[in-house]
Amino acid sequence: MASFKPTKVPFLPKLGEKVTEETLYWKNYKSPVQIKEFGAITKIDFSPLPPHNYAVTASTRIHIYGPHSQEPIRSFTRFRDTAYGGRFRGDGKLLVAGSEEGLIRLFDISGRVALRQFKGHTKAVHMTSFLSDGFRVVSGSDDLSCRVWDVPSAVELSSLTEHTDYIRALAPSKLNPDLFVTGSYDHTVKVFDMRSGSSVMTMQHGHPVECVLLYPSEALLVSTGGRYVKVWDLLKGGQELVSLKNHHKTVTCACLSSVGNKLLTGSLDRHVKVYNSSYKVVHNFDCDASILSMAIAPDDEALAVGMTNGVLSVRHRRHKKDKETLTSRRRRGPSYQVFVKGKNFVPRQDDFLVSKPVKQYLRKYDKQLKSFEVSKALDTALQTWTRTSKPDVTVAVIIELKRRGTLKNALAGRNEESLTKILNFLLKHIFDPRFSRPLLMVGDIVLDLYQQVFHQSPVVERLLQRLMEVLGREAELQQELLQVLGILDTLFTSLTPRKEVLWERCCPMPLSNHCVSVSSVSADVSKI
Amino acid sequence: MKITGLSHLFKWENLHNWWLTKYFFPPLFVLCTSGDSVKVYSTRTEEWLHSLQGHTNQVTGIALNRANHLQVYSCSADGTVKLWDFIDGILIKTFIIGYPLFAIYVSEKHDGIVFLHIAMDTDSKNECFQLVAVHLPKSAEQEVEAKELSAVSSRISPNPSCTAFGREGQYIAFARHLQLNVYFFRKQKTYSFSLKATDKKGAKNAFTCIACHPADDCIATGHEDGKIRLWRNFIHTKEYTYSTQHWHHNAVNTLCFTPEGTNLLSGGIESVLVQWQYGAGNRKEFLPRLGGSILHVSTSSDGQLFCTSHSDNKITVIESSFKVCGVIQGLVKGDAVLTDLMIDPRSKALVLNGKPGHLQFYSLMRDKHLYNLDIVQQEYIYEAGLDQFEVVKAAFDINGYWLATVEERGQKSSDLEFVLKLWAYDERTQSFVLNTTITAAHTDRIISMCFSSSEETTMLVTTAEDGQFKAWCQGADADTQQDQSFWSCEFVGSYHNLKPTNCSFSADSSLLAVNFQEVITIWSPDTWELLTTLCQPPGVVRDLCFGRLSCSKYLIATTTRNLLCCWNLLTCALEWSTSVEVSKLQPDPLSENVAAFSYQSKHTDLFVFKPSEPRPLFTHKNMCSEKIHRAVFVPREEPLNNCDESSQWLNRSQLYFLTQNMDLLTFSTATEEDRMLSSSKRLVIDDSVAVTPFYLLLGKHRQQQQKLNTPSHPAADKPQQPQGSVTITELLHTPAHVLPAASVLCSMLVSSLLISNTGVRKDPLREMESSEQEMNSEKEEEHSEEEMEACDSQQELRAQGSVDEVTPKLSKAQERELKRIRKTDFSWMTGLIDSKP
């Protein structure tokens, strides 16, 4: 006949972020390695050549770190004042950096002394970069000018003074050696063409521009400034494609991942946000301090974030190999091969097949439920492993007992130890909106059953005290939420009815019910 | 308005529980009483073989004739005992007793005597029953009056399982309330043993059933609190003993000893068949989860098979090794039909509540239970008074791809739990697969739901007591990037915090009507704009539906203040209204018609009308005395072309409705009845040809050809009587393995199919042959057609004349089954046969 139907563990979606492949990808970083620098880290740049060393510009020096080393493998310290914007050339052999005094220095990676010094800027140079031919350097300075220098002869080729405020962002084109993009505190982003010697395109960002970034196809341009990140379509003559406002402080840096060109932005609000291709935030990295600079290694192997407090935090990608070593350490049971022996046997034509009845494997608590051993089933469901790693299973068993009308029987007749277990479970999960309803019920029944004997056990009494506190807090919180809801309601009633409908759509959670039940239980607790 | 005599109301056969499943002698057959007939089933194939019809009232008991094991007695409330040959389904004798009978018992020792329960007083309220022995007179006549009644006892429980015969008929044991009586035939003495009503532990000791050991002096009794007592030594009033065994947690419904007496079987509401070893104390075996609560257990006379009947209209056949080997399932009769009656658009099966937590699919065409769909997917606990999840709402979308169900628990208590589930049809497994589960669809109970009726988009609308209605749409989740798409809420609507009750989509799904108490709101599902409101106070709107086809611009609503209103949605004005109390409004999906059941002064009237005109097409007053809440139009497989005006509305679909007594009724037209009768005549076959599928398909093909040939000739519409050439008959009758090689037969067959050119029409056999050959060959000569018709009609007359003499009766279900076979298209076969010559 019909076989026993096992307890169904309902799959309840967790509120909040949804787990997608993207989040899994971005979550797959190890915990960050912290390296302390001397001052605020203003620029990080990865070398295009393997092993992808990276240059970190902080205070008066530039350090070059290897991919896994925590000590700099080389440092350039010949700066009299703060250094800015250390960047590699396309072949990774030369490095250029500006400085507070207006001098631009060019280093050989293996050398220590500057190969060239470009003099001409009167104020600090925050941004320097090689043009893609590798023979010219472009720099943006606080003296409102943008200059192009010839590397071999160290002379200034041209000076562009179209910006009316500090130039703090610069991005050379990789496809055309004559093009580069600058962003300035005068709220504009300009595309310069060296052939014409002037800007060919101007975009209004609306806020002081902190960073500009070109997509590899160079059809899209990203500019950050203020709280906004804007993406411009250069092929459409600089039309604004999308404007993102996901940070709540100035967005200071942006970079593109090399896998799938995902945009990452870092901000003074200590967050790094990862956008998917439709510019929705899919992941968020939290940092300890305001972020000034950020870079991601080719193949997303490492993410380096520089902060105002001088801490460089580097996250390395976790690889499958690491995981395997973890699992191999675990004790392995008998091999699966034993159970599937003869699985691939194909019967011959005249073989007589004796079909074996499919055995139904039941979980332990299901077996106990099948034989109506309700207390034992609850004990099984409250075992440490189930309780901690799969609370939904525990709650499913509780719901099943409730449905059978035997929850009270199952909870009755327990000693201090098992009661502590139950109360601890309640304390931990009673506010999970997925579980709160059945657990509040369990709480009610426990109070009813053990009212007389609570005072005999100090442990249980303490737990109950805590439960009461927590419930009281939750009730208060719900009260406040209801008040907010009331305020919102009054606001929305003044709007059109159409808006009202929209509001209802986005708030399907019944807050009031929950609140009432919480407060009733807390009242029960306080009675004792 | 006329009440037509043509539409005839009949009770649909299969909705009644098995009263008693009794005795099935050679383990080939199971007999059970069912309404006013006894049904015979095969234990091997679980197929219904035939039913023994003849009683005019409820059959209350059956018992095998101990003298002849191929005969069975049945007793009925119409006051007769009938003796049947159950293998062939022939009524042998009728004994007229004259009182309503309630149970029958026979014993080996008392040949020619049956024991019957009859009511002592005429009013059955008293429930005073009497056990009488009736001597059945031996006479050759068909109908015999048996008047030799002798009372055995008057202290009899109305429950027929509270009486049993002891070892070889030496004594009879019967119980009532708390008293067990044993009557010894030899001593002519009754011994009584009584129990206390309750003991210290609050046990309820009332007797519920009795079984006597076949070889030992032992009586097993079942009690209300689930105890089983085994009584021994009851020959002495004082020194009797009993031992108690307790496993059942509720009343024991039935007890039965196996024929050898080695085991005792018991069953109750737990739906667990328990086998106790006799004399081995507490050793027992269980067979759990059999279905509804067990009402009756019986064993075959050789002890090979057991058989249990269940409250949900089911018989389970169990081997002696305690394995289920067969299930005979009728229309599952639950406690109540909470869902509407529905038609699965794919299988055209009727869908309603079945087993607890299931939906059953029942084919009305074949009168057969198809399958149960498990909605709740939880272990059902057989316990009285436990609040279980029950399917309360269900709806199909127009293509049958989606099924939405609502299950509910805790209607009585304050904390209501309900789950909305959406099921997708899986082509591969040919059944519904759970797609989405929505646990908190609304904050309060869902009152109604409906799918949109357009083919392009599927949308579900639910209305709930929390004052909101929600639209659910199927859509891929953009974030998860999965192929499967789930259902999510698209829109929440409300109207002045009033409670919505009904919702309905217009025929093209461009409008959604939701009524909020007195007000009907019309919404556009595309933009979710409130288009207009309609109102006809006073009275809350009870039911709501849009017109179909040409009347789709009308909206019909019924109110609690006995008003049936029809609005024109183009003008948003009331078109007409009439004062009638309507309990159920049911639109026909295939035509404009709407059926309204009106319950007034304790009887139900049916009105069928078109929304475009206020005058009903058809009225049937005083249809039945119960209120009707569930009805459904079932589309016909092929539309009738009934030209009679009053029954035209039944042409495309058939109306089924469910009364409060859970009887499923339908309307059938006069032509259908005629056809059924004529088909029973048509299907009578002369002895020369067996009813083989070949015969049926040949007959059908012939019929088609005839129609083609003579479209306007009414006489030729009836099919040919079976005539086969001698050769073909021989061919079809001879077993294949003794036939000569096909090459030898071929020439014979071909020559038999050739047109004979004798032209002599006096010899009837020849005539038949020739006409058949003409049927089978498409390219016959033009001039012979008239002749053939003439001879056909002659033949028809002849054949019918002969038929009337030896009409073996075919039951309705058999006729239906045959009709179904006839309908299936086997013409490809005849095509093959035709192509051979």
Chai-1 contact restraints between the chains, C-beta under 6 A:
chainA,res_idxA,chainB,res_idxB,connection_type,confidence,min_distance_angstrom,max_distance_angstrom,comment,restraint_id
A,M1,B,R289,contact,1.0,0.0,6.0,A-B,restraint_1
A,M1,B,L290,contact,1.0,0.0,6.0,A-B,restraint_2
A,M1,B,V324,contact,1.0,0.0,6.0,A-B,restraint_3
A,A2,B,R289,contact,1.0,0.0,6.0,A-B,restraint_4
A,K5,B,Q378,contact,1.0,0.0,6.0,A-B,restraint_5
A,K5,B,E379,contact,1.0,0.0,6.0,A-B,restraint_6
A,K18,B,D479,contact,1.0,0.0,6.0,A-B,restraint_7
A,T20,B,D479,contact,1.0,0.0,6.0,A-B,restraint_8
A,R404,B,I381,contact,1.0,0.0,6.0,A-B,restraint_9
A,G405,B,L386,contact,1.0,0.0,6.0,A-B,restraint_10
A,E504,B,V492,contact,1.0,0.0,6.0,A-B,restraint_11
A,R505,B,V492,contact,1.0,0.0,6.0,A-B,restraint_12
A,P510,B,T443,contact,1.0,0.0,6.0,A-B,restraint_13
